[in-house]
């Protein structure tokens, strides 16, 4: 079987694409990149599991023409498009021949920095594109629910997973108490909420800690973080990133909207206790340490200073990471692709889900 993945850039969702390719080595994976946001590259590049890389032109019309040409060259069984913009490109092109799978990695209408009119427009567009989508490959139960509400009849749940094996690399220590997060400095990752937590922890709870943002992004956001005493590392090679995670004591995740972030899974995989803002994807995936307010998040950080609580949380993180394995992801994705290419999509969504936040 041959699958052509289409995504917006070599950053962001690329980690998820690589994980899916690694989990299904029996499939011939190819990649087409529409470089709308190439400046957000993670530096991971692409791996041996990807047989070829094609860069589409930035212009949407030219990109559509180039995509059609690439499909004629490869003759894939499935075109798997990742994220909203690439999803619009692929499904709007109207490909004939291959079946189309769509992974939104967070639907665009979940953005909290868009006005009501824009949210309504994005929602209407997603509804119109339902008929051009053969299968939604969702990365969280929350995404399954949203896809179903939009009218998609075929939905498969294929959870993300860490790209490292779960093992206890982090260690408890209180000096220095080190709180980290990973990702782009953007409204989506909500650096302002991160600062609210830091200020509450310091001013109300008296926590003394090193706060660090592993990543880069919006210059204004970076400046605000640095001014507030947060270290901003810039983009790091993957090995350095994992080492910095293992050197910390707490992983804080404050995203305002999300798909199912691999960064949280990888922090859990190195044994870092998690403190996670409660939004639909994090509650639906039962991420440990999920809390619903700034005060609750800061109090969780404070409670983890006790070694017993820290060790318990570390074990929770490792257990959660070990639930998200390559075998689970590979089996579910393989079944989805085979069912999509050969006929009606099988029922790959469990009948009962944990409660999903709206």
Rosetta silent file (secondary structure, phi, psi, omega in degrees, C-alpha in Angstrom):
SEQUENCE: XXXXXXXXXXXXXXXXXXXXXXXXXXXXXXXXXXXXXXXXXXXXXXXXXXXXXXXXXXXXXXXXXXXXXXXXXXXXXXXXXXXXXXXXXXXXXXXXXXXXXXXXXXXXXXXXXXXXXXXXXXXXXXXXXXXXXXXXXXXXXXXXXXXXXXXXXXXXXXXXXXXXXXXXXXXXXXXXXXXXXXXXXXXXXXXXXXXXXXXXXXXXXXXXXXXXXXXXXXXXXXXXXXXXXXXXXXXXXXXXXXXXXXXXXXXXXXXXXXXXXXXXXXXXXXXXXXXXXXXXXXXXXXXXXXXXXXXXXXXXXXXXXXXXXXXXXXXXXXXXXXXXXXXXXXXXXXXXXXXXXXXXXXXXXXXXXXXXXX
SCORE:     score description
SCORE:     0.000 S_00000001
   1 L     0.000  142.498 -179.825    0.000    0.000    0.000 S_00000001
   2 E  -120.259  132.324 -179.786    1.192    3.528   -0.811 S_00000001
   3 E  -125.645  130.463  173.126    0.220    6.649    1.180 S_00000001
   4 E  -103.980  115.261  174.949    0.966   10.261    0.271 S_00000001
   5 E   -89.014  139.965  177.203    0.958   12.540    3.312 S_00000001
   6 E  -126.889  127.096  179.459    0.350   16.247    2.729 S_00000001
   7 E  -141.087  170.346 -173.465    1.142   18.843    5.372 S_00000001
   8 L   -79.509  -32.251 -174.246    1.767   22.572    5.602 S_00000001
   9 L  -159.108  174.440  176.659    5.373   22.583    6.746 S_00000001
  10 L   -85.332   11.326  175.927    8.198   20.519    8.169 S_00000001
  11 E  -117.991 -174.810  175.905    7.271   21.748   11.646 S_00000001
  12 L    66.533 -106.590 -174.478    4.266   21.383   13.908 S_00000001
  13 L   -75.873   -2.528 -176.710    2.391   18.235   12.925 S_00000001
  14 H   -59.965  -35.055  178.049    5.490   16.730   11.303 S_00000001
  15 H   -60.066  -38.674  179.112    6.308   14.824   14.501 S_00000001
  16 H   -68.237  -40.743  178.398    2.905   13.160   14.285 S_00000001
  17 H   -61.888  -45.536  179.336    3.411   12.272   10.610 S_00000001
  18 H   -61.072  -41.972  179.497    6.811   10.744   11.361 S_00000001
  19 H   -62.095  -42.561  178.752    5.376    8.741   14.244 S_00000001
  20 H   -62.903  -41.397  179.887    2.618    7.367   12.015 S_00000001
  21 H   -66.108  -42.580  178.873    5.150    6.399    9.329 S_00000001
  22 H   -63.841  -33.753 -176.689    7.430    4.701   11.851 S_00000001
  23 H   -76.898  -14.375 -178.708    4.495    2.781   13.315 S_00000001
  24 L  -129.056   67.420 -175.714    3.499    1.334    9.909 S_00000001
  25 L   -65.788  -17.858  179.033    6.769    0.227    8.240 S_00000001
  26 L   -78.437   -5.734  179.858    4.924   -2.078    5.840 S_00000001
  27 L  -101.114  142.163  178.733    3.343    0.935    4.122 S_00000001
  28 E   -85.944   99.899 -175.079    5.121    2.962    1.440 S_00000001
  29 E   -94.777  133.902  174.368    4.961    6.497    2.878 S_00000001
  30 E  -128.216  161.601 -174.177    5.602    9.633    0.812 S_00000001
  31 E  -135.074  134.821  170.182    5.377   13.282    1.818 S_00000001
  32 E  -122.285  129.449 -176.726    4.312   16.512    0.086 S_00000001
  33 E  -112.084  127.784  173.777    4.908   19.775    1.925 S_00000001
  34 E  -103.438  100.511 -163.423    2.983   22.971    1.248 S_00000001
  35 L   -80.457   63.912  175.637    5.376   25.451    2.879 S_00000001
  36 L   -73.779  -32.593 -174.198    2.994   28.043    4.287 S_00000001
  37 L  -131.762   45.106 -175.375    4.707   28.033    7.685 S_00000001
  38 H   -64.898  -20.242  179.262    8.171   26.644    7.008 S_00000001
  39 H   -71.545   -5.408  176.113    9.702   29.139    9.455 S_00000001
  40 H   -98.810   20.445 -178.474    8.177   27.044   12.224 S_00000001
  41 E   -58.469  140.908  177.592   10.338   24.030   11.352 S_00000001
  42 L   -84.812  -11.057 -177.625   11.320   21.861   14.312 S_00000001
  43 L    85.120    1.255 -179.749   14.595   20.866   12.685 S_00000001
  44 L   -73.598  -19.792 -174.733   13.668   17.171   12.713 S_00000001
  45 L    55.906 -148.230 -179.356   13.702   17.044    8.914 S_00000001
  46 L  -130.250  156.951 -167.802   12.368   13.772    7.554 S_00000001
  47 L  -111.404  178.614 -176.266   13.437   10.213    8.191 S_00000001
  48 L   -64.690  -20.182  178.794   14.114    7.000    6.331 S_00000001
  49 L   -68.852  -18.001  177.855   10.476    5.929    6.815 S_00000001
  50 E   -96.047  116.509 -173.036    9.494    8.626    4.289 S_00000001
  51 E   -73.541  -30.745 -179.738   10.360    7.388    0.781 S_00000001
  52 E  -153.550  152.913  178.146   10.190   10.793   -0.949 S_00000001
  53 E  -124.803  125.484  177.472    9.710   14.471   -0.168 S_00000001
  54 E  -120.500  130.675  176.163    7.990   16.887   -2.569 S_00000001
  55 E   -98.400  119.899  178.569    7.738   20.632   -1.953 S_00000001
  56 E   -84.316  151.104  176.862    4.582   22.171   -3.365 S_00000001
  57 L   -61.964  152.537 -179.392    4.559   25.808   -4.553 S_00000001
  58 L   -68.000  -36.842  179.273    3.333   28.360   -2.027 S_00000001
  59 L   -62.072  127.930 -175.064    0.648   29.719   -4.389 S_00000001
  60 H   -58.517  -41.259 -179.485   -2.560   27.710   -3.764 S_00000001
  61 H   -65.973  -46.024  178.345   -3.451   27.302   -7.446 S_00000001
  62 H   -64.053  -37.227  178.744    0.061   26.198   -8.357 S_00000001
  63 H   -64.108  -39.381  178.747    0.118   23.910   -5.318 S_00000001
  64 H   -63.975  -42.535  178.379   -3.118   22.266   -6.435 S_00000001
  65 H   -63.778  -45.204 -179.239   -1.710   21.653   -9.917 S_00000001
  66 H   -65.198  -35.914  178.286    1.533   20.248   -8.491 S_00000001
  67 H   -64.929  -44.276  177.371   -0.405   18.019   -6.099 S_00000001
  68 H   -58.909  -42.357 -179.827   -2.450   16.552   -8.956 S_00000001
  69 H   -63.333  -43.127 -179.483    0.768   15.902  -10.868 S_00000001
  70 H   -65.237  -37.174  177.703    2.383   14.180   -7.877 S_00000001
  71 H   -65.104  -39.345  177.392   -0.678   11.985   -7.378 S_00000001
  72 H   -64.700  -35.514  179.999   -0.520   10.917  -11.045 S_00000001
  73 H   -70.807  -44.075 -174.228    3.178   10.064  -10.600 S_00000001
  74 H   -85.510  -33.718 -173.704    2.803    8.089   -7.375 S_00000001
  75 L    52.583   58.197 -178.600   -0.670    6.624   -7.836 S_00000001
  76 L   -74.169  155.221  173.431   -1.160    6.341   -4.024 S_00000001
  77 L   -75.164  -35.655 -176.876   -3.961    4.322   -2.476 S_00000001
  78 E  -136.110  136.909  165.984   -4.549    7.027    0.134 S_00000001
  79 E  -106.000  116.035 -176.902   -3.783   10.737    0.363 S_00000001
  80 E  -106.626  108.792 -176.860   -3.576   11.570    4.051 S_00000001
  81 E  -100.124  139.044 -171.951   -3.765   15.315    4.630 S_00000001
  82 E  -120.781  125.626  176.188   -2.710   16.836    7.941 S_00000001
  83 L    82.828  166.034 -167.420   -3.983   20.080    9.531 S_00000001
  84 H   -63.303  -48.930 -175.276   -6.533   22.651    8.404 S_00000001
  85 H   -67.194  -46.129  177.177   -4.734   24.450    5.572 S_00000001
  86 H   -64.772  -34.385  176.657   -3.387   21.295    3.945 S_00000001
  87 H   -62.823  -38.038  176.674   -6.807   19.751    4.485 S_00000001
  88 H   -67.268  -42.920 -179.663   -8.389   22.608    2.556 S_00000001
  89 H   -60.573  -52.269 -174.682   -5.839   22.282   -0.257 S_00000001
  90 H   -66.405  -48.935 -175.683   -6.243   18.525   -0.720 S_00000001
  91 H   -73.815  -25.693  176.191  -10.004   18.331   -0.328 S_00000001
  92 H   -78.816  -21.031  179.160  -10.536   21.473   -2.396 S_00000001
  93 H   -70.843  -28.751  179.026   -8.406   20.092   -5.231 S_00000001
  94 L    70.614   55.701 -178.995  -10.925   17.316   -5.841 S_00000001
  95 L   -66.785  141.851  175.358   -8.525   14.431   -6.414 S_00000001
  96 L  -113.073  136.074  179.975   -9.808   11.465   -8.386 S_00000001
  97 L   115.876  -79.669 -177.195   -8.470    8.004   -7.710 S_00000001
  98 L   -73.503  153.261  171.905   -7.007    7.872   -4.190 S_00000001
  99 E   -79.950  151.045 -174.613   -9.143    7.899   -1.075 S_00000001
 100 E  -111.420  120.653  172.171   -8.716   10.981    1.130 S_00000001
 101 E  -107.170  144.279 -174.868   -7.983   10.759    4.860 S_00000001
 102 E  -131.421  123.255  171.933   -7.931   13.937    6.949 S_00000001
 103 E  -113.971  106.632 -177.157   -6.241   14.545   10.311 S_00000001
 104 L   -69.114  -26.565 -174.891   -7.086   18.069   11.509 S_00000001
 105 L    50.668   43.214 -175.497   -4.630   18.000   14.427 S_00000001
 106 L   100.358  110.428  178.206   -7.058   20.494   16.012 S_00000001
 107 L   -62.451  142.501 -177.244   -9.948   21.851   13.964 S_00000001
 108 H   -60.741  -28.864 -178.248   -9.515   25.494   12.959 S_00000001
 109 H   -74.392   -3.147  175.577  -12.793   26.550   14.565 S_00000001
 110 H   -85.042   -7.009  178.297  -11.348   25.737   17.999 S_00000001
 111 L   -58.433  138.362  179.620   -9.043   28.746   17.838 S_00000001
 112 L  -101.612   -0.814  179.407   -9.739   31.194   20.635 S_00000001
 113 L  -103.265    9.401  178.702   -8.014   34.155   19.003 S_00000001
 114 L  -106.607  148.969  178.829  -10.476   34.358   16.111 S_00000001
 115 L   -74.031  171.847 -177.764  -13.704   36.365   16.096 S_00000001
 116 H   -61.854  -37.225 -179.786  -17.160   34.884   15.861 S_00000001
 117 H   -65.930  -45.040  179.666  -17.469   35.559   12.128 S_00000001
 118 H   -64.889  -40.901  178.326  -14.204   33.808   11.318 S_00000001
 119 H   -61.439  -42.538  178.968  -15.104   30.853   13.546 S_00000001
 120 H   -64.404  -39.425  179.846  -18.473   30.527   11.784 S_00000001
 121 H   -65.363  -44.320 -179.895  -16.764   30.684    8.371 S_00000001
 122 H   -64.767  -41.750  178.650  -14.226   28.003    9.272 S_00000001
 123 H   -61.891  -44.587  179.163  -16.957   25.782   10.693 S_00000001
 124 H   -62.795  -39.225  178.618  -19.077   26.182    7.561 S_00000001
 125 H   -63.881  -44.067  178.140  -16.059   25.356    5.381 S_00000001
 126 H   -60.850  -39.511  179.014  -15.337   22.202    7.369 S_00000001
 127 H   -65.111  -39.855 -179.108  -18.965   21.121    6.978 S_00000001
 128 H   -67.237  -30.590 -176.840  -18.853   21.680    3.207 S_00000001
 129 H   -84.104   -3.098  178.385  -15.667   19.618    2.924 S_00000001
 130 H   -56.648  -41.530 -176.149  -17.207   16.610    4.676 S_00000001
 131 H   -71.599  -11.712  177.142  -18.351   15.207    1.322 S_00000001
 132 H  -102.347   13.167 -176.952  -14.764   15.392    0.026 S_00000001
 133 L  -120.584  119.485  179.748  -13.407   13.423    3.008 S_00000001
 134 L   -83.154  -29.244 -178.116  -13.449    9.630    2.999 S_00000001
 135 E  -157.107  135.446  168.832  -12.111    9.235    6.536 S_00000001
 136 E   -96.845  124.518  174.045  -11.160   11.440    9.479 S_00000001
 137 E  -101.073   99.709 -174.350   -8.140   10.114   11.367 S_00000001
 138 E   -91.442  145.458 -177.673   -8.559   11.757   14.777 S_00000001
 139 L  -103.344    2.815  174.907   -5.764   11.956   17.347 S_00000001
 140 L  -151.705  155.872  173.903   -7.974   12.364   20.426 S_00000001
 141 H   -58.337  -33.995  176.978  -11.456   11.309   21.554 S_00000001
 142 H   -59.981  -42.457  179.545  -12.319   15.017   21.611 S_00000001
 143 H   -68.201  -34.553  174.239  -11.456   15.246   17.904 S_00000001
 144 H   -58.106  -47.206 -178.040  -13.585   12.161   17.230 S_00000001
 145 H   -63.657  -42.790 -179.762  -16.556   13.888   18.826 S_00000001
 146 H   -65.366  -41.371  179.082  -16.049   17.120   16.882 S_00000001
 147 H   -62.081  -40.734  179.379  -15.699   15.254   13.567 S_00000001
 148 H   -65.063  -40.679  177.900  -18.914   13.376   14.257 S_00000001
 149 H   -61.960  -33.400  179.607  -20.740   16.617   15.059 S_00000001
 150 H   -70.441  -20.441  179.752  -19.606   18.027   11.704 S_00000001
 151 L   114.298    4.770  178.404  -21.283   15.123    9.928 S_00000001
 152 L   -68.658  129.973 -179.589  -18.383   12.793    9.144 S_00000001
 153 L   -89.121  -26.918 -178.213  -19.640    9.217    8.901 S_00000001
 154 L  -115.806  113.365 -178.424  -16.224    7.519    8.913 S_00000001
 155 E  -136.828  131.271  175.653  -13.926    8.388   11.808 S_00000001
 156 E  -119.253  138.883  176.146  -10.957    6.420   13.178 S_00000001
 157 E   -96.748  115.306  177.474   -9.167    7.159   16.442 S_00000001
 158 L  -126.478   96.554 -173.271   -5.383    6.852   16.035 S_00000001
 159 L   -67.893  147.915  170.612   -3.704    8.328   19.122 S_00000001
 160 L   -65.911  167.419  179.015   -0.411   10.173   18.988 S_00000001
 161 L  -149.232  158.550  174.062    2.551    8.652   20.782 S_00000001
 162 L   -72.074  151.609  178.698    5.960    9.755   22.048 S_00000001
 163 L   -91.909    8.334  175.146    8.894    9.171   19.728 S_00000001
 164 L  -125.973  151.912  177.773   11.026    7.967   22.664 S_00000001
 165 L   -72.114  141.664 -179.844   10.588    4.899   24.841 S_00000001
 166 L   -70.280  121.725  176.944    9.124    5.590   28.263 S_00000001
 167 L  -156.534  145.489 -174.592   11.844    5.434   30.917 S_00000001
 168 L   -75.990   89.252  179.680   12.438    7.364   34.169 S_00000001
 169 L   -93.690  -31.656 -178.944   15.107    9.885   33.164 S_00000001
 170 L   -75.435  155.388 -179.378   13.933   12.845   35.277 S_00000001
 171 L  -135.738  148.374  179.580   14.855   13.054   38.970 S_00000001
 172 L   -77.744  131.691  168.480   13.365   14.869   41.962 S_00000001
 173 L  -160.329  151.252 -177.530   15.242   17.817   43.387 S_00000001
 174 L  -105.568   -9.848  178.874   14.082   21.128   44.786 S_00000001
 175 L  -130.094  108.790   -6.952   17.162   23.233   44.106 S_00000001
 176 L   -81.875  151.417  172.029   16.706   24.457   41.515 S_00000001
 177 L   -83.368  117.295 -165.482   12.982   23.719   41.057 S_00000001
 178 E  -118.517  116.701 -179.686   12.722   23.735   37.275 S_00000001
 179 E  -110.313  126.102 -177.104    9.425   24.194   35.387 S_00000001
 180 E  -128.587  160.157  165.550    9.495   23.798   31.588 S_00000001
 181 E  -140.128  168.279 -178.107    7.244   23.774   28.569 S_00000001
 182 E  -133.576  139.023  172.557    7.906   23.028   24.892 S_00000001
 183 L   143.412 -177.494  175.795    6.569   24.574   21.710 S_00000001
 184 L   -73.480  141.721  174.149    6.146   27.669   19.593 S_00000001
 185 E   -80.112   94.697 -176.203    5.643   30.928   21.449 S_00000001
 186 L  -144.073  170.765  174.880    2.177   31.656   20.035 S_00000001
 187 L   -62.632  -33.658 -179.276   -1.351   32.463   21.110 S_00000001
 188 L   -62.984  -44.288  176.723   -2.210   28.799   20.588 S_00000001
 189 L   -76.908  -12.558  172.247    0.354   27.680   23.179 S_00000001
 190 L    57.822   66.855  177.497   -0.866   30.650   25.260 S_00000001
 191 H   -63.930  -25.261  177.201    2.292   32.163   26.659 S_00000001
 192 H   -66.120  -41.025  178.014    0.115   34.705   28.501 S_00000001
 193 H   -64.971  -39.265  175.641   -1.554   31.906   30.479 S_00000001
 194 H   -55.498  -44.288  179.318    1.912   30.516   31.241 S_00000001
 195 H   -68.198  -36.010  176.253    2.831   33.890   32.733 S_00000001
 196 H   -59.639  -43.618  179.086   -0.406   33.992   34.758 S_00000001
 197 H   -63.219  -45.345 -179.859    0.534   30.649   36.304 S_00000001
 198 H   -58.961  -46.745 -177.769    4.082   31.833   37.023 S_00000001
 199 H   -65.172  -41.815  178.524    2.903   35.018   38.701 S_00000001
 200 H   -64.294  -43.725 -179.383    0.310   33.225   40.829 S_00000001
 201 H   -61.024  -39.422 -177.722    2.849   30.589   41.844 S_00000001
 202 H   -79.984  -47.880 -170.525    5.376   33.228   42.861 S_00000001
 203 H   -83.019  -30.842 -178.596    3.193   35.951   44.331 S_00000001
 204 L   -98.552  -42.402 -175.324    0.481   33.865   46.027 S_00000001
 205 L   -99.500   -8.909  177.202    2.194   30.555   46.783 S_00000001
 206 L    69.664   27.493 -178.768    5.752   31.832   47.189 S_00000001
 207 L   -77.708  130.344  172.663    7.260   29.281   44.795 S_00000001
 208 L  -105.781  122.683 -175.044   10.860   29.913   43.779 S_00000001
 209 L  -155.159  161.841  167.298   11.688   28.203   40.515 S_00000001
 210 E   -92.745  124.981 -179.783   13.475   28.404   37.195 S_00000001
 211 E  -110.899  128.961 -174.324   10.855   28.799   34.448 S_00000001
 212 E  -138.473  136.103  174.980   11.891   27.889   30.925 S_00000001
 213 E  -108.414  112.182  179.973   10.210   27.854   27.516 S_00000001
 214 E   -89.198   99.277 -176.743   11.945   25.385   25.199 S_00000001
 215 L   151.960 -163.692 -178.762   11.234   26.800   21.760 S_00000001
 216 L  -158.571  179.211  178.849   10.775   30.112   19.971 S_00000001
 217 E   160.970 -128.352 -176.882    8.155   32.034   18.039 S_00000001
 218 L   -56.902  120.908 -178.445    6.363   35.370   18.246 S_00000001
 219 H   -58.307  -39.442  178.618    8.985   38.060   19.069 S_00000001
 220 H   -64.008  -40.124  177.358    6.545   40.019   21.244 S_00000001
 221 H   -65.770  -42.876  177.659    5.723   36.859   23.168 S_00000001
 222 H   -59.985  -45.513 -179.600    9.377   35.986   23.574 S_00000001
 223 H   -61.476  -41.812 -179.978   10.139   39.492   24.854 S_00000001
 224 H   -65.123  -39.557  178.155    7.263   39.330   27.350 S_00000001
 225 H   -64.023  -48.299 -179.097    8.428   35.964   28.647 S_00000001
 226 H   -62.098  -42.394  179.564   12.023   37.114   29.053 S_00000001
 227 H   -61.539  -31.185 -179.803   10.928   40.338   30.751 S_00000001
 228 L   -86.985    4.022  176.255    8.918   38.251   33.235 S_00000001
 229 L    92.704   16.900  178.100   11.951   36.120   34.070 S_00000001
 230 L   -96.647  131.050  174.285   11.274   33.108   31.816 S_00000001
 231 E   -75.341  134.450  176.433   14.199   31.616   29.941 S_00000001
 232 E  -118.145  116.069 -169.167   13.498   31.174   26.211 S_00000001
 233 L   -79.547  -24.601 -165.277   15.849   28.625   24.677 S_00000001
 234 L    79.844  174.839 -178.684   15.171   29.058   20.966 S_00000001
 235 L   -70.359  136.750 -175.711   14.793   25.986   18.753 S_00000001
 236 L  -118.578  147.856  168.364   16.890   23.056   19.940 S_00000001
 237 L   -57.885  151.073 -173.720   18.115   19.853   18.282 S_00000001
 238 H   -56.600  -43.497 -178.871   15.952   16.952   19.339 S_00000001
 239 H   -61.462  -40.388  178.614   18.629   15.302   21.509 S_00000001
 240 H   -67.177  -38.226  179.679   19.204   18.568   23.403 S_00000001
 241 H   -61.481  -46.501 -179.994   15.470   19.055   23.860 S_00000001
 242 H   -64.742  -37.261  177.714   15.041   15.626   25.452 S_00000001
 243 H   -65.134  -40.424  179.195   18.037   16.217   27.688 S_00000001
 244 H   -67.023  -37.052  175.595   16.612   19.558   28.861 S_00000001
 245 H   -61.568  -46.401 -177.414   13.275   17.892   29.582 S_00000001
 246 H   -65.929  -22.676  179.358   14.973   15.187   31.654 S_00000001
 247 H   -82.476  -11.723 -177.486   16.840   17.857   33.644 S_00000001
 248 L   -87.910  176.115  177.904   13.594   19.574   34.707 S_00000001
 249 L  -115.323  -22.893 -177.449   11.189   18.678   37.540 S_00000001
 250 E  -142.357  138.034  172.061    7.788   19.724   36.151 S_00000001
 251 E  -106.657  121.038 -178.833    6.293   19.946   32.667 S_00000001
 252 E  -108.663  125.049 -179.711    3.684   22.720   32.370 S_00000001
 253 E  -121.520  118.133 -172.150    1.346   22.729   29.363 S_00000001
 254 L  -120.111   18.237 -175.969   -0.897   25.784   28.954 S_00000001
 255 L   -55.638  141.197  179.310   -2.178   25.550   25.351 S_00000001
 256 L   -85.333  -29.340  173.080   -5.543   27.221   24.734 S_00000001
 257 L  -147.641  154.582 -167.181   -6.433   24.864   21.866 S_00000001
 258 L  -166.136  161.263  169.733   -4.685   21.729   20.721 S_00000001
 259 L   -89.344  -87.793  171.111   -4.842   18.446   18.833 S_00000001
 260 L  -155.399   88.256 -164.255   -3.106   15.918   21.061 S_00000001
 261 L   -64.228  127.530  176.171    0.382   17.315   21.689 S_00000001
 262 H   -67.963  -28.111 -179.849    3.328   14.952   21.335 S_00000001
 263 H   -59.425  -38.160  178.420    5.372   17.297   23.538 S_00000001
 264 H   -68.275  -41.910  178.147    3.249   16.334   26.553 S_00000001
 265 H   -63.066  -38.425 -179.020    3.614   12.633   25.742 S_00000001
 266 H   -73.041  -34.433  173.106    7.382   12.972   25.413 S_00000001
 267 H   -62.646  -41.621  177.505    7.638   14.848   28.711 S_00000001
 268 H   -64.565  -36.692 -176.547    5.668   11.999   30.272 S_00000001
 269 H   -67.057  -27.831  176.633    7.932    9.446   28.591 S_00000001
 270 L   -88.644    2.333  175.808   11.060   10.822   30.319 S_00000001
 271 L    90.033   18.311  178.053    9.227   10.649   33.651 S_00000001
 272 L   -79.526  130.521  169.603    8.390   14.319   34.136 S_00000001
 273 E   -59.678  140.068 -176.608    5.328   15.014   36.299 S_00000001
 274 E  -102.952  143.732  169.305    2.724   16.806   34.201 S_00000001
 275 E  -131.736  110.105 -165.217    0.699   19.913   34.995 S_00000001
 276 E  -125.950  131.596  175.856   -1.747   20.378   32.139 S_00000001
 277 E   -66.903  133.346 -177.146   -4.399   22.981   31.405 S_00000001
 278 L   -78.097  108.023  169.149   -7.819   21.350   31.053 S_00000001
 279 L  -132.004  173.716 -173.959   -9.097   21.678   27.483 S_00000001
 280 H   -49.141  -53.868 -177.159  -11.021   19.170   25.377 S_00000001
 281 H   -63.921  -39.012 -176.527   -8.074   17.109   24.071 S_00000001
 282 H   -72.218  -35.653  177.278   -6.213   16.905   27.391 S_00000001
 283 H   -73.558  -36.962 -177.103   -9.256   15.831   29.373 S_00000001
 284 H   -71.279  -27.785  177.236  -10.400   13.345   26.722 S_00000001
 285 L   -90.238    1.172  177.705   -6.971   11.673   26.606 S_00000001
 286 L    58.143   43.170  177.715   -6.896   11.571   30.423 S_00000001
 287 L   -62.532  130.009  178.582   -3.559   13.340   30.654 S_00000001
 288 L   -61.415  149.640  175.233   -2.286   13.132   34.256 S_00000001
 289 L    75.085   18.818  179.756   -2.145   16.369   36.211 S_00000001
 290 E   -76.037  129.489 -177.688   -4.913   18.085   34.261 S_00000001
 291 E  -134.502  156.179 -168.133   -6.299   21.078   36.165 S_00000001
 292 L  -101.483   -3.760 -177.705   -8.980   23.628   35.332 S_00000001
 293 L  -148.593  165.326  177.604   -7.716   27.016   36.549 S_00000001
 294 H   -57.586  -45.841 -178.718   -4.570   29.065   37.092 S_00000001
 295 H   -62.076  -44.586 -179.123   -4.829   28.572   40.862 S_00000001
 296 H   -65.750  -37.250  178.205   -5.291   24.795   40.569 S_00000001
 297 H   -65.444  -47.290  179.996   -2.378   24.521   38.157 S_00000001
 298 H   -63.198  -38.425  179.218   -0.066   26.533   40.406 S_00000001
 299 H   -66.752  -34.808  175.571   -1.134   24.517   43.446 S_00000001
 300 H   -63.915  -42.447  177.727   -0.325   21.292   41.597 S_00000001
 301 H   -60.532  -43.468 -179.985    3.176   22.650   40.864 S_00000001
 302 H   -64.141  -43.135 -177.736    3.610   23.513   44.534 S_00000001
 303 H   -62.776  -29.496 -177.194    2.384   20.103   45.728 S_00000001
 304 L   -73.284   -7.052  176.114    4.934   18.325   43.533 S_00000001
 305 L   -66.531  -27.502  175.201    7.786   19.752   45.594 S_00000001
 306 L   -70.598  129.029 -172.855    7.121   16.966   48.090 S_00000001
 307 H   -60.434  -39.725 -179.917    9.187   13.984   46.961 S_00000001
 308 H   -61.543  -44.354  178.694    6.414   11.441   47.556 S_00000001
 309 H   -65.864  -38.311  179.811    3.935   13.392   45.441 S_00000001
 310 H   -63.919  -46.260 -179.324    6.577   13.907   42.759 S_00000001
 311 H   -63.522  -41.206  177.402    7.421   10.193   42.530 S_00000001
 312 H   -60.363  -44.478 -179.820    3.714    9.295   42.347 S_00000001
 313 H   -67.481  -37.151  175.905    3.227   11.828   39.525 S_00000001
 314 H   -59.960  -44.194 -179.968    6.309   10.542   37.704 S_00000001
 315 H   -66.357  -35.994  173.911    4.877    7.027   37.762 S_00000001
 316 H   -59.959  -44.831 -179.547    1.539    8.365   36.491 S_00000001
 317 H   -61.267  -47.117 -178.471    3.359   10.027   33.587 S_00000001
 318 H   -63.546  -41.433  179.431    5.281    6.885   32.669 S_00000001
 319 H   -63.463  -41.558  179.564    2.154    4.722   32.816 S_00000001
 320 H   -65.652  -43.236  179.034    0.252    7.162   30.585 S_00000001
 321 H   -61.806  -37.360 -177.855    3.127    7.336   28.077 S_00000001
 322 H   -73.290  -14.625  173.333    3.270    3.527   27.939 S_00000001
 323 H   -75.053  -19.741 -175.629   -0.400    3.408   26.959 S_00000001
 324 L  -107.732   79.949 -173.916    0.507    5.307   23.770 S_00000001
 325 L  -104.236  164.908  175.673    2.762    2.857   21.953 S_00000001
 326 H   -64.955  -32.227  178.771    3.839    2.385   18.383 S_00000001
 327 H   -64.487  -45.213  179.248    2.070   -0.980   18.309 S_00000001
 328 H   -62.941  -50.032 -179.047   -1.272    0.588   19.246 S_00000001
 329 H   -61.384  -44.056 -177.396   -0.855    3.457   16.808 S_00000001
 330 H   -64.944  -43.596 -179.729    0.393    1.196   14.012 S_00000001
 331 H   -62.778  -43.848 -178.689   -2.381   -1.372   14.329 S_00000001
 332 H   -68.018  -41.197 -179.126   -5.109    1.278   14.324 S_00000001
 333 H   -69.345  -41.187  177.849   -3.611    3.246   11.430 S_00000001
 334 H   -59.280  -45.684  179.424   -3.003    0.114    9.350 S_00000001
 335 H   -62.555  -38.321  179.535   -6.611   -0.970    9.848 S_00000001
 336 H   -65.208  -46.745 -179.227   -7.841    2.497    8.890 S_00000001
 337 H   -64.296  -45.281 -178.532   -5.790    2.634    5.688 S_00000001
 338 H   -63.258  -45.447  178.923   -6.672   -0.910    4.611 S_00000001
 339 H   -63.297  -36.087 -179.742  -10.354   -0.385    5.259 S_00000001
 340 H   -69.501  -42.730 -176.269  -10.260    2.927    3.417 S_00000001
 341 H   -75.474  -31.183 -171.647   -8.450    1.567    0.357 S_00000001
 342 H   -99.870  -11.509 -179.331  -10.362   -1.697    0.063 S_00000001
 343 L   162.288 -152.033 -179.603  -13.920   -0.697    0.832 S_00000001
 344 L   -56.808  140.285 -179.149  -16.183    0.623    3.572 S_00000001
 345 L   -71.683  128.624  179.563  -14.273    2.013    6.525 S_00000001
 346 L   -68.742  160.951  177.691  -14.518   -0.303    9.554 S_00000001
 347 L   -75.556  102.036 -176.462  -15.867    0.944   12.872 S_00000001
 348 E  -108.580   12.152  179.450  -12.628    1.971   14.578 S_00000001
 349 L  -109.222  122.558  178.382  -14.154    4.166   17.252 S_00000001
 350 L   -56.812  154.212 -177.156  -14.942    2.552   20.618 S_00000001
 351 L   -74.595  -23.143 -178.753  -18.560    2.700   21.691 S_00000001
 352 L  -126.793  135.248  178.486  -17.788    4.416   25.005 S_00000001
 353 L  -121.366  155.729  166.628  -15.503    7.357   25.597 S_00000001
 354 L   -62.933  159.867 -178.399  -14.453    9.224   28.755 S_00000001
 355 L   -58.851  132.635 -176.505  -16.363   12.453   29.203 S_00000001
 356 L  -109.699  130.632  178.714  -15.221   15.018   26.654 S_00000001
 357 L   -71.755  144.471  179.119  -15.150   18.731   27.414 S_00000001
 358 L   -79.698    0.000    0.000  -17.034   20.928   24.991 S_00000001
